[in-house]
Amino acid sequence: MREYLSKLVLLGLVGILMWASFSVTLLAQEVKKITFYYDYGGGIGELEALKRCIALFEEKNPGVKVELILAPAGQAWTKLLTMIASGDPPDATWFDDEPFPRFVSEGLLMDITDRLKKSKVIKTTDYYPTAIKAYTWNGRWYGLPNLGGSVVMFYNKTMFDKAGLKPPQGDKWTMDDFLKAAIKLTKDENGDGIPETYGTGIRTWWPYWQSWIWRNKGSVLSPDRKKCTLDSPEAIEAMELYIGLRTKYKVAPSASVEKEQGSDMLFMSGKLAMWHNGSWALPNYRTIKDFEWDVCLVPRWKTGSIERVSWDGYAIPFNSKNPDLGWKLIEFLGGGEGLKMFVEIGGLPPLKSVAESPVFLDTKGKPPKNIKAFVDALYGGRTRLTELTPKYDEMTTILSQVFDEAFLGTKPVVQACKEAAEKVTKLLAGK
Amino acid sequence: MSSLVRRRNIEGLLFITPSMIGLLTFIVGPIIFSLIMSFSDWKFTTGFSGFVGVEHYKNLLFEDEYFWLVLKNTIYYTGVGVPISIAMGLLLAILLNRKIPGETVFRVIYYIPTVTSAVAIGLIWRWLYNPEFGLINSILRMMGIKGPGWLSDLKWAMPSLIIVHIWQAMGYNMIIYLAGLQNISSELYEAAEIDGATKFQLFRYVTFPLLTPTTFFLLVTSIIGSFQVYTLIAVMTGGAPAYRTAVYVYHLWSVAFQQLKMSYASAMAWILFIIIFLLTLLQLKLSSRWVFYGE
């Protein structure tokens, strides 16, 4: 009996203690929970940096807890879409320029223009113009940039040295210089028709060739976005050169080699000399041990050395339940303090003061030597969404359908350009 | 009705309530929702904003060239893949219906692709199809043949996918045929043999007719499944090259989740339903001509 009694007393005590501590927490502070969606696009390093960033934010804002929602593998934006549609959106989200056209044209993102203008943390003039405007639509802001990438030319210096060639000279090089070097560096030594080394590589996704058209003073869409101008002489000339690298000059891997092996792998294994790629490739390329490589601006053409710049970013869903705290979070993440934490994982910061400081430029002995090229590329660069329309995704389907055959060499480039121009113009005219 | 029976009924209904609720919320609800959506403009932000009648259906059938392209691709995929996978299933079943050493092992080997996830299958076959290092082209090279680019080749991309489909489906077809074969009474074979039937005649006049119900079942279910293929395409080609391998459901997904035209995609889904429904109806009608249910 006594035993029972003591147990009962003990139990009661525990109960009182729990109740007390519970109510104390309630009294002490009202913990506000907000949610942040992350698409898992940049791998484990990025996630770790994001977690450190969020921890710092929580430290500076007592009483706010951020819960991370991770996208399931391979479905980066589908889950976010479903969450928004079901009325249970995250309060803020990681974003990138791939889903931006469809999200913004459907009105799924919150207009943050007024908040941005009032912000004390973010001054728009401190950012690179392409970055701060990356998430604008009809002159209004729908997101902030975080990590960027500018496309430059990566080159295998060892290959150039062995061939006795002068390495690429950035924008001092013309397209002719580039083509000549590519032809010299493509070698089929055993004569089986498949080169062992390639001068360069190409890609079929249109943002990669869009910049070649820009460089040749052409465009994909007319300034009013009502016509597709792929049938202009400039665009046709650019596409004939770009696709010709594979089909005419044969200095880029064939479609079948590209499909499974890929120019990226070929570059990393020392079999491809010049490769147009973005700064996002840095962490991977820094594992290269067998040869020396560096970067420089891409060769100039009629309009100089314009290349593509792309920015990941942050946004707030239009029906966020906690837009104030959501804004506070992305304001912190997109501001100077937050951005610094991402530099070490290879990201290019959108803030001039961070990008043009040792935080980014001092690589501590790691390649590339000419890391400044990434920053230089930002000044002339444009984002692929420079030519943004509400029908962006449908346009992408058409362009890949029409140009795939040209890339395979089974359809003349001119014909593909004309067909694409006609189809896209018709699409843009529809409602 | 006695009170006991009534009580039993109520108890029974209560027992199935959880799964009924699940069915209504996750299956029946969305089906009705998508039907309504297909006749209206539904947006992520505003939800429903008025009915548009049959406009989506009209656009699909008369304006949208991609609709016809993906439909053609799907018919190609089904028309070639289904008959061959059924024939292969029958062949395997006949081969493995005998007492041979290790028959169980063989059956398992042929059945494994059916229970393997389509994502894993897609990834592995992409390796096999690798034009330079893949197993298939390496073997062809040893025989002095230069293999095609498989998945990146305009003409070969769809056949490559169909080959994977056949490989994946024939194990299931085999199991169903094995069950069918074991249902055929051995008396029939004995009687036919006494009458002097050859092996081929045994197959042609005994086995084949008695398997027609099985074949019919497989034909109906395979065609339905094949019209709905998605994962394999998404993993292996994503519609490339030149949208030649984009099948109906892949395109539907792209319209819904990449172009965010949910209403339009719902209309596509209902047209697919009607196509499958009509095809199945037609098969049922035709079945009386060739399916033999005994006696």
Interface residues (C-beta under 8 A of the other chain):
Chain A: W77 T78 L81 I84 A85 R102 E106 G107 L108 I194 S254 A255 S256 V257 E258 K259 E260 Q261 F318 N319 D393 E394 T397 S400 Q401 V402 D404 E405 F407 L408 T410
Chain B: K43 F44 T45 T46 Y66 R126 W127 Y129 N130 P131 E132 F133 G134 P148 G149 W150 L151 S152 D153 L154 G239 A240 P241 A242 Y243 S254 F257 Q258 Q259 L260
